[in-house]
Amino acid sequence: VLRTLRPGDYFGEMALIDDYVRTASVVANSRTEVLSLDQWNLREEIRKYPVIAVELLQILGRRLRAAEQ
């Protein structure tokens, strides 16, 4: 287990950003509802709401820092 996600968390966003193959996998350990966005939807939402890009950058920065420790 690398990380346990909580309500509101997300994964797999890097593949939507950098056009590479998705490397994230997840297994739910309880009843789970998910929302799936394809590349076009994410990019369109970022165009409409640039604050989403700022949020993604913050999360990616935190994950990178944690991985480097």
C-alpha positions as CSV (number, residue, x, y, z in Angstrom):
1,V,0.0,0.0,0.0
2,L,1.5,3.3,-1.1
3,R,-1.3,5.5,0.1
4,T,-4.8,5.4,1.4
5,L,-7.2,7.8,-0.3
6,R,-10.1,9.5,1.5
7,P,-13.3,11.1,0.2
8,G,-12.5,13.8,-2.2
9,D,-9.0,12.5,-3.1
10,Y,-8.1,11.6,-6.6
11,F,-5.5,9.6,-8.6
12,G,-4.4,9.1,-12.2
13,E,-4.3,12.8,-13.0
14,M,-0.7,12.8,-14.2
15,A,-1.7,10.7,-17.3
16,L,-4.4,13.3,-18.1
17,I,-1.8,16.1,-17.8
18,D,1.2,14.7,-19.6
19,D,-0.4,12.4,-22.2
20,Y,1.6,9.3,-21.0
21,V,0.2,6.0,-20.1
22,R,-1.6,5.8,-16.7
23,T,0.6,4.3,-14.0
24,A,-1.8,4.6,-11.0
25,S,-3.9,1.6,-9.9
26,V,-6.4,1.5,-7.1
27,V,-8.3,-1.2,-5.1
28,A,-11.3,-0.2,-3.0
29,N,-11.6,-1.8,0.4
30,S,-15.2,-0.6,0.9
31,R,-18.2,0.5,-1.2
32,T,-16.9,3.4,-3.4
33,E,-18.3,5.9,-5.8
34,V,-16.0,7.3,-8.4
35,L,-16.1,9.9,-11.1
36,S,-14.0,9.3,-14.2
37,L,-12.9,12.2,-16.4
38,D,-11.2,11.8,-19.8
39,Q,-8.4,14.1,-21.0
40,W,-10.7,16.4,-22.9
41,N,-13.0,16.9,-19.9
42,L,-10.1,17.8,-17.6
43,R,-8.5,20.2,-20.0
44,E,-11.8,21.9,-20.7
45,E,-12.5,22.3,-17.0
46,I,-9.1,23.8,-16.5
47,R,-9.8,26.3,-19.3
48,K,-13.0,27.3,-17.6
49,Y,-11.7,27.1,-14.0
50,P,-7.9,27.8,-13.9
51,V,-7.9,27.3,-10.1
52,I,-8.1,23.6,-10.9
53,A,-4.6,23.8,-12.4
54,V,-3.3,25.5,-9.3
55,E,-4.8,22.8,-7.1
56,L,-3.3,20.0,-9.2
57,L,0.2,21.7,-9.1
58,Q,-0.1,22.0,-5.3
59,I,-1.0,18.3,-4.9
60,L,1.7,17.2,-7.3
61,G,4.3,19.3,-5.5
62,R,3.3,17.8,-2.1
63,R,3.5,14.2,-3.5
64,L,6.9,14.9,-5.0
65,R,8.2,16.3,-1.7
66,A,6.8,13.2,0.1
67,A,8.4,10.9,-2.4
68,E,11.8,12.6,-2.0
69,Q,11.8,12.1,1.8
